[in-house]
Amino acid sequence: MSLVEAFRGVRNHSLYLCKNLITEDYSLQASEEVSPPKWHLAHTTWFFEQFILVPNDPDYVVKHPQFNFLFNSYYNSLGTRTARNQRGLMSRPSVAEVKAYRAYVDEAMANLIQKNNPTIDELVILGMNHEQQHQELLISDLKYSLWHNPLNPEVMDISEYTPESESKWISIESGVYEIGYQGDSFCYDNELNPHKVYISDFAISSALVTNQDFLEFMEAGGYDDPNYWHDEGWAWTKELEVKAPLYWEKKDGDWCYYTLDGLKPIDKKAAVSHVNFYEASAFASWKGMRLPTEFEWEVAQDQFDWGKRWEWTNSAYLAYPGFTVAPGAIGEYNGKFMINQMVLRGASVATSEGHSRPTYRNFFHPKYRWQFMGIRLAKSL
């Protein structure tokens, strides 16, 4: 597949994800943490325009002078921008205008890609991976916003909950292991540089924690016992009165959860989802176990199936040895977030095809749980 074909495939997939939306859905923003589908479609287009077309195509004419303000996300070096919590207030440009913006930029990008400039090609691949990240965000953000609608809208079926296989313990011997990305394909800068770490003997579960497992934690009073929780997590549960994973609710005495395919009874054999780091670590503590470190996860990952849930680790999101921030606005992509975040490994049911690898480092603040986040247990030996 040529680069221009791959580019068009990624761009078309974003529109495909929106095929069942009505016009009103495109502007939904239920909280500051989530963004409307229309903004995701426009922002990913803006990324190609501002980072690739503007600096590399002297004949390119910016589609609209105010789009840089409307669709910049967090790139401070590129100027002022719409406040994050106000992205859903933009009734204009319309959905049709955003789609026309995408087509305008796509045509210019296709022409530029066909010039076969290696430096530009590298930026195009970064932009494609950036859009794939936003495809997952579009799915999870949309789910959060639609969840607030009592009609329980059905807009897509991504098989959010499927049964887990029987769990067994996988033992890993202590030793020095190589961590980080090695290869010639794309990776993010936070996966570099490869380096050695020492890992003590440990065991890791072959399966994710299930809804049944987590239900037992709930019924045993797990949300009411401070001994299992980090202090910050305990304060979070008390402030928000949390008693169950996100999207869970009781109907006629039985637990259900909202999915993008509507409200469904919980599948007790499926992996629990939408729990934050506080909940994951409290559950592990209740079980007398712990979360794996990101290094343990990477060392063991080829011995179990992964990809249904982003899996919380007990590792803070920090730079690898030798990490350097890239110059310019591109340098704002990962490095500046290396504080107060925890690492998640793997992928999820919302991750776009081809956008996962064993060294991928996702990261979120411990309180967030609207992504498809789950739990894999570990224990020291």
VMD Tcl script that draws the C-alpha trace (Angstrom):
set ca {
  {0.00 0.00 0.00}
  {1.36 3.41 -0.94}
  {1.60 6.21 1.61}
  {-1.13 8.21 -0.09}
  {-3.44 5.17 0.01}
  {-2.68 4.63 3.70}
  {-3.31 8.32 4.35}
  {-6.69 8.19 2.64}
  {-7.59 5.02 4.55}
  {-6.94 6.67 7.91}
  {-8.84 9.79 6.93}
  {-11.83 7.83 5.65}
  {-12.01 5.76 8.84}
  {-12.65 8.88 10.92}
  {-15.70 9.64 8.78}
  {-16.78 5.99 8.91}
  {-16.93 6.15 12.70}
  {-19.51 8.93 12.37}
  {-21.73 7.21 9.81}
  {-24.63 6.64 12.25}
  {-24.53 10.06 13.90}
  {-27.17 12.68 13.40}
  {-26.16 16.32 13.00}
  {-26.85 17.15 16.64}
  {-24.49 14.40 17.83}
  {-21.48 16.08 16.23}
  {-21.41 18.93 18.78}
  {-21.91 16.96 22.00}
  {-19.47 17.74 24.81}
  {-20.58 16.49 28.22}
  {-17.45 17.58 30.12}
  {-14.19 19.45 29.68}
  {-12.28 16.17 29.31}
  {-14.16 15.06 26.20}
  {-14.42 16.74 22.81}
  {-17.23 16.74 20.23}
  {-16.95 14.53 17.13}
  {-16.97 17.62 14.91}
  {-13.96 19.03 16.75}
  {-12.02 15.76 16.39}
  {-12.71 15.74 12.64}
  {-11.55 19.34 12.33}
  {-8.58 19.17 14.70}
  {-6.98 16.21 12.94}
  {-7.37 18.13 9.67}
  {-5.83 21.23 11.23}
  {-2.85 19.11 12.31}
  {-2.06 18.19 8.71}
  {-2.64 21.77 7.58}
  {-0.50 23.51 10.20}
  {2.31 20.99 10.68}
  {2.76 19.82 7.11}
  {1.06 21.95 4.46}
  {1.78 25.44 5.78}
  {5.53 24.94 6.29}
  {6.14 22.69 3.26}
  {3.83 23.77 0.44}
  {4.40 27.38 -0.68}
  {1.31 27.24 -2.89}
  {-1.04 26.12 -0.14}
  {-3.67 28.63 1.01}
  {-5.07 28.16 4.53}
  {-8.74 27.24 4.37}
  {-9.87 29.76 7.00}
  {-7.78 32.19 9.08}
  {-9.73 31.45 12.30}
  {-9.45 27.65 12.11}
  {-6.07 27.81 13.84}
  {-7.80 29.35 16.87}
  {-10.79 27.00 16.76}
  {-9.00 23.71 16.27}
  {-5.65 24.00 18.02}
  {-5.65 21.63 21.00}
  {-2.73 22.33 23.35}
  {0.10 23.66 21.17}
  {1.04 26.85 22.96}
  {3.68 27.77 20.40}
  {0.99 27.99 17.71}
  {-0.97 30.73 19.42}
  {-4.18 31.21 21.38}
  {-7.02 28.74 21.05}
  {-10.58 27.95 22.04}
  {-10.93 26.98 25.70}
  {-11.17 23.21 25.97}
  {-14.50 23.31 27.78}
  {-16.01 25.46 25.02}
  {-15.41 23.20 22.02}
  {-19.03 22.08 22.09}
  {-20.29 25.67 21.86}
  {-19.13 26.06 18.26}
  {-22.26 25.66 16.15}
  {-20.19 26.97 13.28}
  {-18.46 25.89 11.16}
  {-21.19 23.39 10.36}
  {-20.62 19.66 10.01}
  {-20.81 20.07 6.24}
  {-18.18 22.82 6.36}
  {-15.86 20.67 8.47}
  {-16.20 17.82 5.99}
  {-15.45 20.26 3.17}
  {-12.38 21.41 5.13}
  {-11.24 17.80 5.36}
  {-11.66 17.28 1.62}
  {-9.78 20.52 0.87}
  {-6.81 19.53 3.05}
  {-6.87 15.91 1.86}
  {-6.48 16.98 -1.76}
  {-3.54 19.23 -0.93}
  {-1.97 16.52 1.20}
  {-2.30 13.89 -1.53}
  {-0.52 16.17 -3.97}
  {2.25 16.85 -1.46}
  {2.72 13.17 -0.54}
  {3.21 12.27 -4.19}
  {6.37 14.37 -4.26}
  {8.07 11.57 -2.26}
  {9.97 13.78 0.16}
  {11.28 11.57 3.03}
  {11.08 14.39 5.59}
  {7.48 15.14 4.67}
  {6.61 11.45 4.58}
  {7.80 11.11 8.18}
  {5.51 13.95 9.24}
  {2.60 12.40 7.32}
  {3.04 9.13 9.23}
  {3.07 11.07 12.50}
  {-0.13 12.84 11.43}
  {-1.79 9.54 10.56}
  {-0.93 8.10 13.97}
  {-2.16 11.31 15.58}
  {-5.48 10.88 13.78}
  {-5.73 7.26 14.90}
  {-5.33 8.45 18.48}
  {-8.21 10.85 17.91}
  {-10.32 8.10 16.38}
  {-10.15 6.29 19.71}
  {-10.85 9.53 21.55}
  {-13.81 10.22 19.28}
  {-15.31 6.84 20.22}
  {-14.75 7.16 23.96}
  {-15.70 10.86 24.09}
  {-18.87 10.19 22.16}
  {-19.79 7.36 24.51}
  {-19.41 9.63 27.52}
  {-21.57 12.35 25.99}
  {-24.30 9.99 24.75}
  {-24.41 8.28 28.15}
  {-26.11 11.39 29.53}
  {-29.06 10.83 27.17}
  {-31.82 8.73 28.83}
  {-32.73 7.34 25.40}
  {-29.50 5.27 25.51}
  {-28.63 5.93 21.85}
  {-27.24 3.08 19.74}
  {-24.64 4.38 17.29}
  {-22.02 1.62 16.83}
  {-21.13 -1.90 17.91}
  {-17.43 -2.38 18.64}
  {-17.89 -5.53 20.78}
  {-17.10 -3.67 23.97}
  {-17.61 -6.72 26.18}
  {-16.57 -10.25 25.22}
  {-15.81 -13.17 27.58}
  {-12.32 -13.50 29.03}
  {-10.47 -16.79 28.89}
  {-9.72 -18.69 32.08}
  {-7.07 -16.95 34.13}
  {-3.74 -18.53 35.02}
  {-0.52 -17.19 36.47}
  {2.49 -16.60 34.24}
  {5.80 -16.60 36.11}
  {8.68 -14.43 34.92}
  {12.20 -14.93 36.22}
  {14.28 -12.07 37.54}
  {16.90 -10.61 35.26}
  {17.98 -7.69 33.13}
  {15.61 -6.97 30.25}
  {15.65 -4.57 27.31}
  {12.76 -2.08 27.37}
  {11.63 0.36 24.68}
  {11.03 0.40 20.95}
  {13.56 -1.16 18.61}
  {12.90 -1.17 14.88}
  {12.51 0.94 11.77}
  {8.75 1.51 11.80}
  {6.88 4.34 13.47}
  {6.91 4.85 17.21}
  {6.38 7.85 19.49}
  {9.33 9.58 21.07}
  {8.24 8.47 24.55}
  {8.99 4.85 23.56}
  {12.66 5.73 23.00}
  {15.43 5.05 23.86}
  {15.81 1.28 24.36}
  {17.39 0.65 27.76}
  {17.99 -2.11 30.28}
  {16.01 -2.61 33.49}
  {16.33 -5.15 36.27}
  {13.14 -6.98 37.16}
  {12.65 -9.23 40.18}
  {10.73 -12.52 40.06}
  {7.01 -11.90 39.53}
  {3.85 -13.44 38.15}
  {1.20 -11.83 35.99}
  {-2.34 -12.94 35.20}
  {-3.04 -14.29 31.73}
  {-6.52 -12.71 31.77}
  {-8.01 -9.37 32.68}
  {-10.12 -8.81 35.78}
  {-13.74 -9.54 34.88}
  {-17.00 -7.80 35.72}
  {-17.78 -10.71 38.07}
  {-14.45 -10.19 39.86}
  {-15.12 -6.50 40.26}
  {-18.71 -7.08 41.34}
  {-17.39 -9.23 44.19}
  {-15.15 -6.34 45.23}
  {-18.16 -4.03 45.24}
  {-20.35 -6.44 47.18}
  {-17.59 -6.97 49.74}
  {-17.64 -3.25 50.50}
  {-14.51 -2.42 48.52}
  {-15.65 1.14 47.87}
  {-16.27 1.68 51.57}
  {-12.99 0.47 53.07}
  {-10.22 3.11 53.09}
  {-7.56 0.46 53.74}
  {-7.53 -0.51 50.07}
  {-7.25 2.99 48.65}
  {-4.60 5.59 48.05}
  {-5.51 8.68 50.06}
  {-6.14 10.69 46.91}
  {-8.32 7.90 45.55}
  {-10.30 7.63 48.78}
  {-10.96 11.37 48.67}
  {-12.12 10.98 45.05}
  {-14.61 8.23 45.94}
  {-16.04 10.26 48.82}
  {-16.30 13.52 46.89}
  {-18.10 11.93 43.92}
  {-19.82 9.15 45.89}
  {-18.49 6.51 43.50}
  {-19.79 2.98 44.06}
  {-19.26 1.27 40.68}
  {-17.34 1.58 37.39}
  {-18.35 4.33 35.01}
  {-21.53 3.59 32.99}
  {-22.82 1.01 35.51}
  {-26.34 1.50 36.85}
  {-28.93 -0.66 38.53}
  {-32.19 -1.47 36.72}
  {-34.82 -3.39 38.71}
  {-32.14 -4.64 41.08}
  {-29.72 -5.82 38.37}
  {-26.56 -4.14 37.14}
  {-26.48 -2.81 33.58}
  {-24.04 -0.63 31.69}
  {-24.31 1.78 28.84}
  {-22.47 0.85 25.64}
  {-22.36 2.56 22.27}
  {-24.76 -0.20 21.21}
  {-27.26 0.73 23.92}
  {-27.95 -0.25 27.53}
  {-27.13 -3.90 28.30}
  {-27.02 -6.24 31.31}
  {-23.45 -6.64 32.48}
  {-21.63 -9.64 31.06}
  {-20.02 -11.08 34.17}
  {-17.44 -13.02 32.15}
  {-16.22 -9.97 30.22}
  {-13.32 -7.75 31.29}
  {-14.26 -4.85 33.52}
  {-13.87 -1.48 31.82}
  {-13.93 2.21 32.62}
  {-12.17 2.00 35.98}
  {-9.50 4.50 36.93}
  {-6.11 3.95 38.54}
  {-7.55 4.48 42.01}
  {-10.13 1.75 41.47}
  {-7.65 -0.59 39.79}
  {-5.10 -0.31 42.59}
  {-7.81 -0.62 45.28}
  {-9.11 -3.80 43.65}
  {-5.59 -5.22 43.46}
  {-5.04 -4.40 47.13}
  {-8.31 -6.09 48.07}
  {-7.10 -9.22 46.26}
  {-3.77 -9.08 48.09}
  {-1.98 -8.38 44.83}
  {-0.81 -5.37 42.83}
  {-0.72 -3.84 39.38}
  {2.28 -4.70 37.19}
  {4.87 -2.06 36.41}
  {4.99 -1.01 32.78}
  {8.34 -2.81 32.45}
  {6.92 -6.05 33.83}
  {4.00 -5.76 31.43}
  {6.29 -5.26 28.43}
  {8.51 -8.18 29.39}
  {5.55 -10.56 29.82}
  {3.17 -9.32 27.10}
  {4.08 -11.97 24.52}
  {2.76 -14.66 26.87}
  {-0.82 -13.41 27.12}
  {-3.48 -11.87 24.88}
  {-3.94 -8.13 25.13}
  {-5.83 -5.43 23.25}
  {-9.32 -5.31 24.78}
  {-8.51 -2.74 27.47}
  {-5.86 -0.18 28.17}
  {-4.27 -1.75 31.22}
  {-3.28 0.35 34.20}
  {0.27 -0.13 35.42}
  {1.88 0.97 38.65}
  {4.36 3.15 36.77}
  {4.43 6.92 36.66}
  {4.71 8.42 33.19}
  {8.34 9.53 33.04}
  {11.00 9.96 30.38}
  {13.19 7.07 29.38}
  {16.98 7.58 29.65}
  {18.20 9.87 26.89}
  {14.76 11.26 26.07}
  {14.86 14.70 24.47}
  {12.02 17.00 23.54}
  {11.80 17.63 19.81}
  {12.21 21.28 18.69}
  {9.19 23.40 17.84}
  {5.51 22.63 18.32}
  {6.01 18.90 17.63}
  {7.97 18.80 20.88}
  {4.76 19.56 22.78}
  {3.33 16.18 21.79}
  {4.47 14.01 24.73}
  {7.23 15.46 26.88}
  {5.29 18.21 28.61}
  {2.78 15.68 29.99}
  {5.39 13.72 31.93}
  {4.04 14.72 35.33}
  {1.12 13.50 37.47}
  {0.16 10.77 34.99}
  {0.19 6.97 35.16}
  {1.12 4.66 32.29}
  {-1.32 2.29 30.63}
  {-0.17 -0.45 28.28}
  {-1.78 -2.48 25.51}
  {-4.71 -1.22 23.44}
  {-8.50 -1.33 23.59}
  {-11.58 -2.29 21.60}
  {-11.64 1.34 20.43}
  {-8.03 1.39 19.19}
  {-7.73 1.70 15.42}
  {-6.28 -1.22 13.51}
  {-2.50 -0.99 13.23}
  {-2.20 1.49 16.08}
  {-0.82 -0.75 18.81}
  {2.52 -2.33 19.71}
  {4.11 -3.82 22.84}
  {6.13 -0.68 23.60}
  {3.22 1.80 23.25}
  {2.92 4.03 26.33}
  {-0.50 5.53 26.93}
  {-0.93 7.84 29.91}
  {-3.70 9.49 31.91}
  {-4.19 11.12 35.27}
  {-5.24 8.54 37.91}
  {-8.76 9.95 38.22}
  {-9.82 9.47 34.59}
  {-11.85 6.45 33.51}
  {-13.85 7.35 30.41}
  {-11.38 5.48 28.20}
  {-11.66 1.69 27.87}
  {-9.43 1.06 30.89}
  {-9.08 -2.29 32.64}
  {-7.04 -4.29 35.14}
  {-4.46 -7.08 34.92}
  {-3.13 -8.33 38.24}
  {0.45 -9.12 39.19}
  {2.24 -10.40 42.27}
  {5.81 -10.60 43.48}
  {7.36 -14.02 43.95}
}
mol new
graphics top color blue
foreach p $ca { graphics top sphere $p radius 0.5 }
foreach p [lrange $ca 0 end-1] q [lrange $ca 1 end] { graphics top cylinder $p $q radius 0.2 }
display resetview
